[in-house]
């Protein structure tokens, strides 16, 4: 993760990293631990979009 997340507790960072890797697998992006600067903006955006989609779904399911 980036230095922007340096204020996260280790457990939260680990969970966020796991969530990101899961979302990347779901959209077929070969995300690896560490540097991922070789990915395109489209690939990175699809991972972020998938993460948001899953968060919204989880929230909506919690309302039911």
SVG drawing of the C-alpha trace seen along z (x, -y; Angstrom):
<svg xmlns="http://www.w3.org/2000/svg" viewBox="-34 -10 42 24">
<polyline fill="none" stroke="black" stroke-width="0.4" points="0.0,0.0 1.1,-3.6 2.4,-5.8 -1.0,-7.5 -2.1,-4.5 0.8,-4.8 -1.6,-5.8 -3.6,-2.6 -3.3,0.0 -1.4,3.1 -4.6,5.2 -6.5,2.8 -3.6,2.6 -3.5,6.3 -7.2,6.5 -7.2,3.8 -4.3,5.5 -6.1,8.8 -9.3,7.2 -7.4,5.5 -5.8,8.7 -9.2,10.5 -10.7,7.7 -7.8,7.9 -8.2,11.6 -11.9,11.2 -11.3,8.8 -8.3,10.7 -5.6,8.2 -2.2,9.7 -1.6,7.6 1.5,8.6 2.8,7.7 5.0,4.5 5.5,2.5 2.7,2.5 3.8,-0.5 3.7,1.6 -0.1,1.8 -2.2,-0.4 -4.6,-3.0 -7.4,-0.9 -6.2,2.2 -5.7,0.1 -9.1,-1.5 -10.8,1.9 -9.4,3.1 -10.6,-0.1 -14.0,0.1 -14.4,3.7 -13.5,2.8 -16.1,0.1 -18.7,2.4 -18.1,5.0 -18.2,2.4 -21.6,1.0 -23.0,4.6 -21.9,5.4 -23.4,2.2 -26.7,2.8 -26.9,6.4 -26.3,5.1 -29.4,2.8 -31.7,5.8"/>
</svg>
